[in-house]
Amino acid sequence: MPTDIALDERWTVNDTIARYPATIAVFNRFGIDSCCGGVASIEEAARREGIDAATLLEAVRRAARGA
C-alpha cells in the first residue's frame, strides 16, 4: 500500500474520488458532496465549508492510503 499519496489541495473533489474512491467517506464526513461541490478543488471546498484545508487534505490522504 502506498505511503505517499500524490495529491494536493488543487485537485478537484471529483478527481480525488475517481482516483481514490475511499475518500468519498471523508468528503461526506466533512459535509462536502461530489454532486454540486465536486468540481471545486479540495482547497476551495474546505474554504466553502469553513474547514481548515490542511486538516481536510490530511484526512483525504489517510483514506487514500487505506489508513
CHARMM internal coordinates of N, CA and C (Angstrom, degrees):
IC EDIT
DIST 1 N 1 CA 1.4522
DIST 1 CA 1 C 1.5294
ANGL 1 N 1 CA 1 C 109.32
DIST 1 C 2 N 1.3210
ANGL 1 CA 1 C 2 N 118.66
DIHE 1 N 1 CA 1 C 2 N 134.53
DIST 2 N 2 CA 1.4615
ANGL 1 C 2 N 2 CA 119.99
DIHE 1 CA 1 C 2 N 2 CA -176.94
DIST 2 CA 2 C 1.5239
ANGL 2 N 2 CA 2 C 111.65
DIHE 1 C 2 N 2 CA 2 C -66.74
DIST 2 C 3 N 1.3183
ANGL 2 CA 2 C 3 N 115.83
DIHE 2 N 2 CA 2 C 3 N 142.92
DIST 3 N 3 CA 1.4552
ANGL 2 C 3 N 3 CA 119.99
DIHE 2 CA 2 C 3 N 3 CA 177.63
DIST 3 CA 3 C 1.5226
ANGL 3 N 3 CA 3 C 110.92
DIHE 2 C 3 N 3 CA 3 C -98.49
DIST 3 C 4 N 1.3134
ANGL 3 CA 3 C 4 N 116.93
DIHE 3 N 3 CA 3 C 4 N -26.02
DIST 4 N 4 CA 1.4573
ANGL 3 C 4 N 4 CA 120.69
DIHE 3 CA 3 C 4 N 4 CA 179.19
DIST 4 CA 4 C 1.5214
ANGL 4 N 4 CA 4 C 108.50
DIHE 3 C 4 N 4 CA 4 C -113.24
DIST 4 C 5 N 1.3047
ANGL 4 CA 4 C 5 N 116.08
DIHE 4 N 4 CA 4 C 5 N 112.95
DIST 5 N 5 CA 1.4483
ANGL 4 C 5 N 5 CA 121.68
DIHE 4 CA 4 C 5 N 5 CA -177.02
DIST 5 CA 5 C 1.5209
ANGL 5 N 5 CA 5 C 109.03
DIHE 4 C 5 N 5 CA 5 C -94.36
DIST 5 C 6 N 1.3277
ANGL 5 CA 5 C 6 N 116.01
DIHE 5 N 5 CA 5 C 6 N 127.19
DIST 6 N 6 CA 1.4562
ANGL 5 C 6 N 6 CA 121.63
DIHE 5 CA 5 C 6 N 6 CA -177.32
DIST 6 CA 6 C 1.5241
ANGL 6 N 6 CA 6 C 110.49
DIHE 5 C 6 N 6 CA 6 C -85.21
DIST 6 C 7 N 1.3132
ANGL 6 CA 6 C 7 N 115.67
DIHE 6 N 6 CA 6 C 7 N 82.29
DIST 7 N 7 CA 1.4537
ANGL 6 C 7 N 7 CA 120.27
DIHE 6 CA 6 C 7 N 7 CA 173.41
DIST 7 CA 7 C 1.5130
ANGL 7 N 7 CA 7 C 108.22
DIHE 6 C 7 N 7 CA 7 C -151.74
DIST 7 C 8 N 1.3015
ANGL 7 CA 7 C 8 N 115.37
DIHE 7 N 7 CA 7 C 8 N 158.08
DIST 8 N 8 CA 1.4651
ANGL 7 C 8 N 8 CA 119.25
DIHE 7 CA 7 C 8 N 8 CA 176.91
DIST 8 CA 8 C 1.5120
ANGL 8 N 8 CA 8 C 109.54
DIHE 7 C 8 N 8 CA 8 C -145.46
DIST 8 C 9 N 1.2983
ANGL 8 CA 8 C 9 N 115.58
DIHE 8 N 8 CA 8 C 9 N 178.94
DIST 9 N 9 CA 1.4687
ANGL 8 C 9 N 9 CA 121.08
DIHE 8 CA 8 C 9 N 9 CA -173.05
DIST 9 CA 9 C 1.5262
ANGL 9 N 9 CA 9 C 113.60
DIHE 8 C 9 N 9 CA 9 C -68.09
DIST 9 C 10 N 1.3246
ANGL 9 CA 9 C 10 N 117.79
DIHE 9 N 9 CA 9 C 10 N -8.65
DIST 10 N 10 CA 1.4709
ANGL 9 C 10 N 10 CA 120.01
DIHE 9 CA 9 C 10 N 10 CA 177.99
DIST 10 CA 10 C 1.5204
ANGL 10 N 10 CA 10 C 112.87
DIHE 9 C 10 N 10 CA 10 C -85.05
DIST 10 C 11 N 1.3349
ANGL 10 CA 10 C 11 N 117.23
DIHE 10 N 10 CA 10 C 11 N -14.36
DIST 11 N 11 CA 1.4579
ANGL 10 C 11 N 11 CA 120.18
DIHE 10 CA 10 C 11 N 11 CA 177.40
DIST 11 CA 11 C 1.5175
ANGL 11 N 11 CA 11 C 108.89
DIHE 10 C 11 N 11 CA 11 C -65.54
DIST 11 C 12 N 1.3178
ANGL 11 CA 11 C 12 N 116.62
DIHE 11 N 11 CA 11 C 12 N 145.75
DIST 12 N 12 CA 1.4652
ANGL 11 C 12 N 12 CA 118.27
DIHE 11 CA 11 C 12 N 12 CA 174.92
DIST 12 CA 12 C 1.5224
ANGL 12 N 12 CA 12 C 109.30
DIHE 11 C 12 N 12 CA 12 C -75.81
DIST 12 C 13 N 1.3121
ANGL 12 CA 12 C 13 N 114.71
DIHE 12 N 12 CA 12 C 13 N 159.18
DIST 13 N 13 CA 1.4613
ANGL 12 C 13 N 13 CA 120.50
DIHE 12 CA 12 C 13 N 13 CA 177.10
DIST 13 CA 13 C 1.5300
ANGL 13 N 13 CA 13 C 109.37
DIHE 12 C 13 N 13 CA 13 C -58.52
DIST 13 C 14 N 1.3284
ANGL 13 CA 13 C 14 N 117.44
DIHE 13 N 13 CA 13 C 14 N -47.12
DIST 14 N 14 CA 1.4693
ANGL 13 C 14 N 14 CA 120.33
DIHE 13 CA 13 C 14 N 14 CA -178.45
DIST 14 CA 14 C 1.5199
ANGL 14 N 14 CA 14 C 113.01
DIHE 13 C 14 N 14 CA 14 C -65.01
DIST 14 C 15 N 1.3257
ANGL 14 CA 14 C 15 N 118.65
DIHE 14 N 14 CA 14 C 15 N -38.96
DIST 15 N 15 CA 1.4664
ANGL 14 C 15 N 15 CA 120.82
DIHE 14 CA 14 C 15 N 15 CA 177.16
DIST 15 CA 15 C 1.5206
ANGL 15 N 15 CA 15 C 110.65
DIHE 14 C 15 N 15 CA 15 C -63.17
DIST 15 C 16 N 1.3165
ANGL 15 CA 15 C 16 N 115.80
DIHE 15 N 15 CA 15 C 16 N -39.94
DIST 16 N 16 CA 1.4620
ANGL 15 C 16 N 16 CA 120.69
DIHE 15 CA 15 C 16 N 16 CA 179.92
DIST 16 CA 16 C 1.5224
ANGL 16 N 16 CA 16 C 110.26
DIHE 15 C 16 N 16 CA 16 C -64.76
DIST 16 C 17 N 1.3226
ANGL 16 CA 16 C 17 N 116.94
DIHE 16 N 16 CA 16 C 17 N -46.58
DIST 17 N 17 CA 1.4669
ANGL 16 C 17 N 17 CA 121.19
DIHE 16 CA 16 C 17 N 17 CA 179.86
DIST 17 CA 17 C 1.5241
ANGL 17 N 17 CA 17 C 110.93
DIHE 16 C 17 N 17 CA 17 C -64.02
DIST 17 C 18 N 1.3281
ANGL 17 CA 17 C 18 N 116.94
DIHE 17 N 17 CA 17 C 18 N -39.44
DIST 18 N 18 CA 1.4627
ANGL 17 C 18 N 18 CA 120.35
DIHE 17 CA 17 C 18 N 18 CA 179.69
DIST 18 CA 18 C 1.5236
ANGL 18 N 18 CA 18 C 111.11
DIHE 17 C 18 N 18 CA 18 C -62.01
DIST 18 C 19 N 1.3176
ANGL 18 CA 18 C 19 N 116.31
DIHE 18 N 18 CA 18 C 19 N -40.15
DIST 19 N 19 CA 1.4656
ANGL 18 C 19 N 19 CA 119.84
DIHE 18 CA 18 C 19 N 19 CA -178.43
DIST 19 CA 19 C 1.5187
ANGL 19 N 19 CA 19 C 112.24
DIHE 18 C 19 N 19 CA 19 C -81.77
DIST 19 C 20 N 1.3360
ANGL 19 CA 19 C 20 N 116.61
DIHE 19 N 19 CA 19 C 20 N -35.61
DIST 20 N 20 CA 1.4614
ANGL 19 C 20 N 20 CA 122.13
DIHE 19 CA 19 C 20 N 20 CA -177.45
DIST 20 CA 20 C 1.5314
ANGL 20 N 20 CA 20 C 108.72
DIHE 19 C 20 N 20 CA 20 C -130.69
DIST 20 C 21 N 1.3358
ANGL 20 CA 20 C 21 N 118.26
DIHE 20 N 20 CA 20 C 21 N 81.86
DIST 21 N 21 CA 1.4625
ANGL 20 C 21 N 21 CA 121.54
DIHE 20 CA 20 C 21 N 21 CA -174.91
DIST 21 CA 21 C 1.5332
ANGL 21 N 21 CA 21 C 114.87
DIHE 20 C 21 N 21 CA 21 C -55.13
DIST 21 C 22 N 1.2993
ANGL 21 CA 21 C 22 N 117.90
DIHE 21 N 21 CA 21 C 22 N -28.62
DIST 22 N 22 CA 1.4705
ANGL 21 C 22 N 22 CA 120.36
DIHE 21 CA 21 C 22 N 22 CA -179.72
DIST 22 CA 22 C 1.5254
ANGL 22 N 22 CA 22 C 112.40
DIHE 21 C 22 N 22 CA 22 C -63.73
DIST 22 C 23 N 1.3250
ANGL 22 CA 22 C 23 N 117.02
DIHE 22 N 22 CA 22 C 23 N -16.93
DIST 23 N 23 CA 1.4640
ANGL 22 C 23 N 23 CA 119.65
DIHE 22 CA 22 C 23 N 23 CA -178.01
DIST 23 CA 23 C 1.5180
ANGL 23 N 23 CA 23 C 113.17
DIHE 22 C 23 N 23 CA 23 C -74.18
DIST 23 C 24 N 1.3285
ANGL 23 CA 23 C 24 N 117.79
DIHE 23 N 23 CA 23 C 24 N -14.34
DIST 24 N 24 CA 1.4656
ANGL 23 C 24 N 24 CA 118.92
DIHE 23 CA 23 C 24 N 24 CA -179.77
DIST 24 CA 24 C 1.5252
ANGL 24 N 24 CA 24 C 111.42
DIHE 23 C 24 N 24 CA 24 C -59.67
DIST 24 C 25 N 1.3238
ANGL 24 CA 24 C 25 N 116.89
DIHE 24 N 24 CA 24 C 25 N -34.63
DIST 25 N 25 CA 1.4709
ANGL 24 C 25 N 25 CA 120.10
DIHE 24 CA 24 C 25 N 25 CA 178.56
DIST 25 CA 25 C 1.5226
ANGL 25 N 25 CA 25 C 111.05
DIHE 24 C 25 N 25 CA 25 C -63.68
DIST 25 C 26 N 1.3178
ANGL 25 CA 25 C 26 N 117.39
DIHE 25 N 25 CA 25 C 26 N -36.45
DIST 26 N 26 CA 1.4666
ANGL 25 C 26 N 26 CA 121.33
DIHE 25 CA 25 C 26 N 26 CA 178.43
DIST 26 CA 26 C 1.5258
ANGL 26 N 26 CA 26 C 109.72
DIHE 25 C 26 N 26 CA 26 C -66.94
DIST 26 C 27 N 1.3115
ANGL 26 CA 26 C 27 N 116.47
DIHE 26 N 26 CA 26 C 27 N -48.47
DIST 27 N 27 CA 1.4603
ANGL 26 C 27 N 27 CA 118.96
DIHE 26 CA 26 C 27 N 27 CA 179.56
DIST 27 CA 27 C 1.5291
ANGL 27 N 27 CA 27 C 110.66
DIHE 26 C 27 N 27 CA 27 C -59.93
DIST 27 C 28 N 1.3209
ANGL 27 CA 27 C 28 N 116.95
DIHE 27 N 27 CA 27 C 28 N -41.74
DIST 28 N 28 CA 1.4635
ANGL 27 C 28 N 28 CA 120.04
DIHE 27 CA 27 C 28 N 28 CA 177.90
DIST 28 CA 28 C 1.5243
ANGL 28 N 28 CA 28 C 111.30
DIHE 27 C 28 N 28 CA 28 C -62.22
DIST 28 C 29 N 1.3235
ANGL 28 CA 28 C 29 N 116.71
DIHE 28 N 28 CA 28 C 29 N -42.91
DIST 29 N 29 CA 1.4727
ANGL 28 C 29 N 29 CA 121.24
DIHE 28 CA 28 C 29 N 29 CA 179.91
DIST 29 CA 29 C 1.5279
ANGL 29 N 29 CA 29 C 111.19
DIHE 28 C 29 N 29 CA 29 C -60.59
DIST 29 C 30 N 1.3139
ANGL 29 CA 29 C 30 N 116.92
DIHE 29 N 29 CA 29 C 30 N -34.49
DIST 30 N 30 CA 1.4643
ANGL 29 C 30 N 30 CA 121.29
DIHE 29 CA 29 C 30 N 30 CA 179.92
DIST 30 CA 30 C 1.5305
ANGL 30 N 30 CA 30 C 112.40
DIHE 29 C 30 N 30 CA 30 C -89.46
DIST 30 C 31 N 1.3318
ANGL 30 CA 30 C 31 N 117.49
DIHE 30 N 30 CA 30 C 31 N 2.30
DIST 31 N 31 CA 1.4596
ANGL 30 C 31 N 31 CA 121.03
DIHE 30 CA 30 C 31 N 31 CA 177.71
DIST 31 CA 31 C 1.5142
ANGL 31 N 31 CA 31 C 114.69
DIHE 30 C 31 N 31 CA 31 C 79.60
DIST 31 C 32 N 1.3306
ANGL 31 CA 31 C 32 N 116.84
DIHE 31 N 31 CA 31 C 32 N 22.84
DIST 32 N 32 CA 1.4655
ANGL 31 C 32 N 32 CA 121.67
DIHE 31 CA 31 C 32 N 32 CA -179.42
DIST 32 CA 32 C 1.5188
ANGL 32 N 32 CA 32 C 108.08
DIHE 31 C 32 N 32 CA 32 C -106.53
DIST 32 C 33 N 1.3354
ANGL 32 CA 32 C 33 N 116.54
DIHE 32 N 32 CA 32 C 33 N 117.64
DIST 33 N 33 CA 1.4549
ANGL 32 C 33 N 33 CA 119.32
DIHE 32 CA 32 C 33 N 33 CA -178.05
DIST 33 CA 33 C 1.5268
ANGL 33 N 33 CA 33 C 110.35
DIHE 32 C 33 N 33 CA 33 C -95.18
DIST 33 C 34 N 1.3235
ANGL 33 CA 33 C 34 N 114.66
DIHE 33 N 33 CA 33 C 34 N 156.51
DIST 34 N 34 CA 1.4649
ANGL 33 C 34 N 34 CA 119.26
DIHE 33 CA 33 C 34 N 34 CA -178.81
DIST 34 CA 34 C 1.5212
ANGL 34 N 34 CA 34 C 111.31
DIHE 33 C 34 N 34 CA 34 C -92.83
DIST 34 C 35 N 1.2978
ANGL 34 CA 34 C 35 N 117.31
DIHE 34 N 34 CA 34 C 35 N -4.88
DIST 35 N 35 CA 1.4663
ANGL 34 C 35 N 35 CA 120.43
DIHE 34 CA 34 C 35 N 35 CA 179.34
DIST 35 CA 35 C 1.5295
ANGL 35 N 35 CA 35 C 109.55
DIHE 34 C 35 N 35 CA 35 C -79.90
DIST 35 C 36 N 1.3005
ANGL 35 CA 35 C 36 N 115.90
DIHE 35 N 35 CA 35 C 36 N -75.46
DIST 36 N 36 CA 1.4692
ANGL 35 C 36 N 36 CA 120.38
DIHE 35 CA 35 C 36 N 36 CA -177.26
DIST 36 CA 36 C 1.5263
ANGL 36 N 36 CA 36 C 112.19
DIHE 35 C 36 N 36 CA 36 C -78.54
DIST 36 C 37 N 1.3194
ANGL 36 CA 36 C 37 N 117.56
DIHE 36 N 36 CA 36 C 37 N -33.38
DIST 37 N 37 CA 1.4543
ANGL 36 C 37 N 37 CA 120.50
DIHE 36 CA 36 C 37 N 37 CA -176.85
DIST 37 CA 37 C 1.5142
ANGL 37 N 37 CA 37 C 114.63
DIHE 36 C 37 N 37 CA 37 C -96.95
DIST 37 C 38 N 1.3220
ANGL 37 CA 37 C 38 N 116.82
DIHE 37 N 37 CA 37 C 38 N 0.79
DIST 38 N 38 CA 1.4568
ANGL 37 C 38 N 38 CA 120.77
DIHE 37 CA 37 C 38 N 38 CA -173.19
DIST 38 CA 38 C 1.5066
ANGL 38 N 38 CA 38 C 116.67
DIHE 37 C 38 N 38 CA 38 C -66.58
DIST 38 C 39 N 1.3311
ANGL 38 CA 38 C 39 N 117.30
DIHE 38 N 38 CA 38 C 39 N -23.65
DIST 39 N 39 CA 1.4563
ANGL 38 C 39 N 39 CA 119.30
DIHE 38 CA 38 C 39 N 39 CA -179.38
DIST 39 CA 39 C 1.5273
ANGL 39 N 39 CA 39 C 111.90
DIHE 38 C 39 N 39 CA 39 C -85.81
DIST 39 C 40 N 1.3125
ANGL 39 CA 39 C 40 N 116.89
DIHE 39 N 39 CA 39 C 40 N -7.03
DIST 40 N 40 CA 1.4719
ANGL 39 C 40 N 40 CA 121.31
DIHE 39 CA 39 C 40 N 40 CA 178.38
DIST 40 CA 40 C 1.5222
ANGL 40 N 40 CA 40 C 109.62
DIHE 39 C 40 N 40 CA 40 C -79.51
DIST 40 C 41 N 1.3162
ANGL 40 CA 40 C 41 N 115.06
DIHE 40 N 40 CA 40 C 41 N 152.43
DIST 41 N 41 CA 1.4627
ANGL 40 C 41 N 41 CA 118.99
DIHE 40 CA 40 C 41 N 41 CA 173.76
DIST 41 CA 41 C 1.5224
ANGL 41 N 41 CA 41 C 108.43
DIHE 40 C 41 N 41 CA 41 C -70.26
DIST 41 C 42 N 1.3161
ANGL 41 CA 41 C 42 N 116.60
DIHE 41 N 41 CA 41 C 42 N 162.60
DIST 42 N 42 CA 1.4644
ANGL 41 C 42 N 42 CA 120.86
DIHE 41 CA 41 C 42 N 42 CA 176.23
DIST 42 CA 42 C 1.5190
ANGL 42 N 42 CA 42 C 109.26
DIHE 41 C 42 N 42 CA 42 C -57.65
DIST 42 C 43 N 1.3198
ANGL 42 CA 42 C 43 N 116.38
DIHE 42 N 42 CA 42 C 43 N -42.62
DIST 43 N 43 CA 1.4625
ANGL 42 C 43 N 43 CA 121.62
DIHE 42 CA 42 C 43 N 43 CA 179.98
DIST 43 CA 43 C 1.5330
ANGL 43 N 43 CA 43 C 111.48
DIHE 42 C 43 N 43 CA 43 C -61.19
DIST 43 C 44 N 1.3138
ANGL 43 CA 43 C 44 N 116.71
DIHE 43 N 43 CA 43 C 44 N -46.36
DIST 44 N 44 CA 1.4638
ANGL 43 C 44 N 44 CA 121.05
DIHE 43 CA 43 C 44 N 44 CA -179.38
DIST 44 CA 44 C 1.5319
ANGL 44 N 44 CA 44 C 111.08
DIHE 43 C 44 N 44 CA 44 C -66.38
DIST 44 C 45 N 1.3306
ANGL 44 CA 44 C 45 N 116.41
DIHE 44 N 44 CA 44 C 45 N -42.52
DIST 45 N 45 CA 1.4655
ANGL 44 C 45 N 45 CA 120.25
DIHE 44 CA 44 C 45 N 45 CA 178.94
DIST 45 CA 45 C 1.5270
ANGL 45 N 45 CA 45 C 110.65
DIHE 44 C 45 N 45 CA 45 C -61.60
DIST 45 C 46 N 1.3198
ANGL 45 CA 45 C 46 N 116.86
DIHE 45 N 45 CA 45 C 46 N -41.37
DIST 46 N 46 CA 1.4635
ANGL 45 C 46 N 46 CA 120.54
DIHE 45 CA 45 C 46 N 46 CA 177.75
DIST 46 CA 46 C 1.5216
ANGL 46 N 46 CA 46 C 110.39
DIHE 45 C 46 N 46 CA 46 C -62.22
DIST 46 C 47 N 1.3046
ANGL 46 CA 46 C 47 N 116.38
DIHE 46 N 46 CA 46 C 47 N -45.55
DIST 47 N 47 CA 1.4658
ANGL 46 C 47 N 47 CA 120.93
DIHE 46 CA 46 C 47 N 47 CA -179.99
DIST 47 CA 47 C 1.5270
ANGL 47 N 47 CA 47 C 110.85
DIHE 46 C 47 N 47 CA 47 C -60.08
DIST 47 C 48 N 1.3203
ANGL 47 CA 47 C 48 N 116.51
DIHE 47 N 47 CA 47 C 48 N -44.46
DIST 48 N 48 CA 1.4713
ANGL 47 C 48 N 48 CA 120.95
DIHE 47 CA 47 C 48 N 48 CA 179.51
DIST 48 CA 48 C 1.5252
ANGL 48 N 48 CA 48 C 112.59
DIHE 47 C 48 N 48 CA 48 C -59.13
DIST 48 C 49 N 1.3345
ANGL 48 CA 48 C 49 N 115.43
DIHE 48 N 48 CA 48 C 49 N -35.86
DIST 49 N 49 CA 1.4654
ANGL 48 C 49 N 49 CA 120.55
DIHE 48 CA 48 C 49 N 49 CA -177.17
DIST 49 CA 49 C 1.5279
ANGL 49 N 49 CA 49 C 112.62
DIHE 48 C 49 N 49 CA 49 C -93.17
DIST 49 C 50 N 1.3367
ANGL 49 CA 49 C 50 N 117.31
DIHE 49 N 49 CA 49 C 50 N -0.04
DIST 50 N 50 CA 1.4552
ANGL 49 C 50 N 50 CA 120.46
DIHE 49 CA 49 C 50 N 50 CA -179.86
DIST 50 CA 50 C 1.5215
ANGL 50 N 50 CA 50 C 113.04
DIHE 49 C 50 N 50 CA 50 C 71.83
DIST 50 C 51 N 1.3204
ANGL 50 CA 50 C 51 N 115.59
DIHE 50 N 50 CA 50 C 51 N 32.01
DIST 51 N 51 CA 1.4679
ANGL 50 C 51 N 51 CA 122.60
DIHE 50 CA 50 C 51 N 51 CA -178.34
DIST 51 CA 51 C 1.5232
ANGL 51 N 51 CA 51 C 108.84
DIHE 50 C 51 N 51 CA 51 C -107.74
DIST 51 C 52 N 1.3041
ANGL 51 CA 51 C 52 N 116.64
DIHE 51 N 51 CA 51 C 52 N 143.07
DIST 52 N 52 CA 1.4562
ANGL 51 C 52 N 52 CA 120.75
DIHE 51 CA 51 C 52 N 52 CA 174.14
DIST 52 CA 52 C 1.5322
ANGL 52 N 52 CA 52 C 108.58
DIHE 51 C 52 N 52 CA 52 C -66.16
DIST 52 C 53 N 1.3220
ANGL 52 CA 52 C 53 N 117.04
DIHE 52 N 52 CA 52 C 53 N 122.68
DIST 53 N 53 CA 1.4670
ANGL 52 C 53 N 53 CA 121.57
DIHE 52 CA 52 C 53 N 53 CA -176.28
DIST 53 CA 53 C 1.5213
ANGL 53 N 53 CA 53 C 112.04
DIHE 52 C 53 N 53 CA 53 C -60.70
DIST 53 C 54 N 1.3209
ANGL 53 CA 53 C 54 N 117.93
DIHE 53 N 53 CA 53 C 54 N -37.67
DIST 54 N 54 CA 1.4715
ANGL 53 C 54 N 54 CA 120.78
DIHE 53 CA 53 C 54 N 54 CA -179.90
DIST 54 CA 54 C 1.5238
ANGL 54 N 54 CA 54 C 110.83
DIHE 53 C 54 N 54 CA 54 C -65.36
DIST 54 C 55 N 1.3215
ANGL 54 CA 54 C 55 N 116.81
DIHE 54 N 54 CA 54 C 55 N -38.10
DIST 55 N 55 CA 1.4642
ANGL 54 C 55 N 55 CA 121.14
DIHE 54 CA 54 C 55 N 55 CA 178.43
DIST 55 CA 55 C 1.5181
ANGL 55 N 55 CA 55 C 110.57
DIHE 54 C 55 N 55 CA 55 C -65.41
DIST 55 C 56 N 1.3255
ANGL 55 CA 55 C 56 N 116.07
DIHE 55 N 55 CA 55 C 56 N -45.72
DIST 56 N 56 CA 1.4570
ANGL 55 C 56 N 56 CA 120.33
DIHE 55 CA 55 C 56 N 56 CA 178.28
DIST 56 CA 56 C 1.5187
ANGL 56 N 56 CA 56 C 110.79
DIHE 55 C 56 N 56 CA 56 C -62.79
DIST 56 C 57 N 1.3205
ANGL 56 CA 56 C 57 N 116.91
DIHE 56 N 56 CA 56 C 57 N -45.94
DIST 57 N 57 CA 1.4616
ANGL 56 C 57 N 57 CA 120.87
DIHE 56 CA 56 C 57 N 57 CA -178.27
DIST 57 CA 57 C 1.5251
ANGL 57 N 57 CA 57 C 111.11
DIHE 56 C 57 N 57 CA 57 C -61.15
DIST 57 C 58 N 1.3178
ANGL 57 CA 57 C 58 N 118.00
DIHE 57 N 57 CA 57 C 58 N -40.63
DIST 58 N 58 CA 1.4657
ANGL 57 C 58 N 58 CA 120.71
DIHE 57 CA 57 C 58 N 58 CA 178.79
DIST 58 CA 58 C 1.5250
ANGL 58 N 58 CA 58 C 110.63
DIHE 57 C 58 N 58 CA 58 C -64.99
DIST 58 C 59 N 1.3189
ANGL 58 CA 58 C 59 N 117.62
DIHE 58 N 58 CA 58 C 59 N -41.05
DIST 59 N 59 CA 1.4665
ANGL 58 C 59 N 59 CA 120.71
DIHE 58 CA 58 C 59 N 59 CA 177.86
DIST 59 CA 59 C 1.5306
ANGL 59 N 59 CA 59 C 110.61
DIHE 58 C 59 N 59 CA 59 C -64.49
DIST 59 C 60 N 1.3292
ANGL 59 CA 59 C 60 N 116.99
DIHE 59 N 59 CA 59 C 60 N -39.40
DIST 60 N 60 CA 1.4612
ANGL 59 C 60 N 60 CA 121.35
DIHE 59 CA 59 C 60 N 60 CA 177.31
DIST 60 CA 60 C 1.5263
ANGL 60 N 60 CA 60 C 110.16
DIHE 59 C 60 N 60 CA 60 C -64.45
DIST 60 C 61 N 1.3162
ANGL 60 CA 60 C 61 N 117.11
DIHE 60 N 60 CA 60 C 61 N -43.35
DIST 61 N 61 CA 1.4701
ANGL 60 C 61 N 61 CA 120.51
DIHE 60 CA 60 C 61 N 61 CA 178.92
DIST 61 CA 61 C 1.5286
ANGL 61 N 61 CA 61 C 111.38
DIHE 60 C 61 N 61 CA 61 C -62.43
DIST 61 C 62 N 1.3321
ANGL 61 CA 61 C 62 N 116.69
DIHE 61 N 61 CA 61 C 62 N -42.48
DIST 62 N 62 CA 1.4792
ANGL 61 C 62 N 62 CA 119.32
DIHE 61 CA 61 C 62 N 62 CA 178.55
DIST 62 CA 62 C 1.5142
ANGL 62 N 62 CA 62 C 110.41
DIHE 61 C 62 N 62 CA 62 C -60.59
DIST 62 C 63 N 1.3254
ANGL 62 CA 62 C 63 N 116.81
DIHE 62 N 62 CA 62 C 63 N -44.18
DIST 63 N 63 CA 1.4640
ANGL 62 C 63 N 63 CA 119.84
DIHE 62 CA 62 C 63 N 63 CA 179.33
DIST 63 CA 63 C 1.5263
ANGL 63 N 63 CA 63 C 111.44
DIHE 62 C 63 N 63 CA 63 C -64.17
DIST 63 C 64 N 1.3272
ANGL 63 CA 63 C 64 N 116.35
DIHE 63 N 63 CA 63 C 64 N -41.11
DIST 64 N 64 CA 1.4695
ANGL 63 C 64 N 64 CA 120.41
DIHE 63 CA 63 C 64 N 64 CA 179.76
DIST 64 CA 64 C 1.5178
ANGL 64 N 64 CA 64 C 111.53
DIHE 63 C 64 N 64 CA 64 C -64.03
DIST 64 C 65 N 1.3340
ANGL 64 CA 64 C 65 N 116.34
DIHE 64 N 64 CA 64 C 65 N -33.04
DIST 65 N 65 CA 1.4750
ANGL 64 C 65 N 65 CA 120.37
DIHE 64 CA 64 C 65 N 65 CA 177.21
DIST 65 CA 65 C 1.5162
ANGL 65 N 65 CA 65 C 112.12
DIHE 64 C 65 N 65 CA 65 C -77.89
DIST 65 C 66 N 1.3224
ANGL 65 CA 65 C 66 N 116.39
DIHE 65 N 65 CA 65 C 66 N -12.73
DIST 66 N 66 CA 1.4659
ANGL 65 C 66 N 66 CA 119.65
DIHE 65 CA 65 C 66 N 66 CA -178.10
DIST 66 CA 66 C 1.5092
ANGL 66 N 66 CA 66 C 112.92
DIHE 65 C 66 N 66 CA 66 C 84.03
DIST 66 C 67 N 1.3294
ANGL 66 CA 66 C 67 N 115.30
DIHE 66 N 66 CA 66 C 67 N 18.25
DIST 67 N 67 CA 1.4718
ANGL 66 C 67 N 67 CA 119.95
DIHE 66 CA 66 C 67 N 67 CA -178.11
DIST 67 CA 67 C 1.5067
ANGL 67 N 67 CA 67 C 111.15
DIHE 66 C 67 N 67 CA 67 C -81.66
END
COOR INIT
IC SEED 1 N 1 CA 1 C
IC BUILD
